[in-house]
Amino acid sequence: MTFVVTQACVDIQDKSCVQVCPADCIYEGGRMMYINPDQCIDCGACEEVCPVSAIRYDGDVTGADEQFVDFNAEFFEGMDVKGARKLGKIDRDVEFVAALPRKAG
């Protein structure tokens, strides 16, 4: 089990979660943040600070957000990443997120 970032993060990317993550497992994509399920230690620190409640425990994700459990894992397929802070922004997203209409603002 792990925490995941859901659709509420798209075009927000507040990054408060990155600052509190002791596992350095939250990566910045083009339009949203992603949690690497292989690195997440299930501490929940990120969930508490997310201003838009986009981060949820994967077992608690329901409805349309359920697909984001897979999307968080899909983002890291074929990548050998060991830490988000040093890597910086990865300017891409999973196909579903990339195809979403941009939020006004």
C-alpha positions in Angstrom: 0.0 0.0 0.0 1.1 3.6 -0.7 -0.1 7.1 -1.0 -1.1 8.5 -4.4 -1.7 11.9 -6.0 -5.1 12.3 -7.5 -6.7 14.6 -10.1 -7.1 17.5 -7.7 -3.4 18.2 -8.1 -3.6 18.7 -11.9 -2.4 22.2 -12.8 -2.0 23.0 -9.1 1.4 21.5 -8.1 1.6 23.3 -4.7 4.7 21.2 -3.7 4.0 21.4 0.1 4.1 17.6 -0.1 7.7 17.6 -1.4 8.9 19.6 1.5 7.6 17.2 4.2 8.3 13.9 2.4 11.1 12.0 4.3 11.3 9.4 1.5 11.9 12.0 -1.3 9.4 10.0 -3.4 7.2 12.8 -4.7 8.1 13.9 -8.2 7.0 16.9 -10.3 5.5 16.0 -13.6 4.5 18.5 -16.3 1.0 19.2 -14.8 0.9 17.3 -11.5 2.9 15.6 -8.8 3.4 11.8 -8.7 4.3 9.5 -5.8 6.7 6.7 -6.6 5.0 3.6 -5.1 8.3 1.8 -4.8 9.8 4.6 -2.6 6.8 5.6 -0.5 7.1 4.6 3.1 3.4 5.2 3.9 4.0 7.9 6.5 1.2 10.1 5.5 3.1 13.4 6.0 2.2 14.5 2.4 -1.5 13.9 2.8 -1.7 16.2 5.8 -0.2 19.2 4.1 -1.8 19.0 0.7 -4.0 22.2 0.4 -6.3 20.6 -2.1 -6.6 17.1 -0.6 -5.2 15.5 -3.7 -3.1 13.0 -1.8 -4.8 9.9 -0.5 -4.0 6.4 0.8 -4.5 4.1 -2.2 -6.9 1.9 -0.2 -9.1 5.0 0.4 -9.3 6.2 -3.2 -12.7 5.7 -4.8 -14.6 6.6 -7.9 -12.9 8.3 -10.8 -9.8 8.9 -8.7 -9.2 5.1 -8.5 -7.4 5.2 -11.9 -4.8 7.5 -10.3 -3.4 4.6 -8.3 -2.3 3.1 -11.6 -1.3 6.5 -13.1 1.1 7.2 -10.3 2.9 3.8 -10.9 2.7 4.3 -14.7 4.5 7.6 -14.5 7.6 5.8 -13.3 7.6 2.8 -15.7 11.0 2.4 -17.3 12.6 5.1 -15.1 15.4 4.5 -12.6 14.7 7.3 -10.1 16.2 7.5 -6.7 15.2 10.9 -5.4 12.9 13.7 -6.5 14.7 16.7 -5.0 17.9 16.2 -7.0 16.1 15.2 -10.2 13.8 18.2 -10.4 10.9 18.5 -12.8 10.2 15.7 -15.2 8.4 17.6 -18.0 5.9 14.9 -19.0 2.7 13.3 -17.6 0.8 10.1 -18.1 -1.4 10.2 -21.2 -4.7 10.7 -19.3 -3.3 13.7 -17.4 -1.7 15.3 -20.5 -5.1 15.1 -22.3 -7.1 16.8 -19.6 -8.3 20.3 -20.4 -6.2 23.0 -18.7 -7.7 24.6 -15.6 -8.4 28.3 -15.9 -6.4 30.6 -13.7 
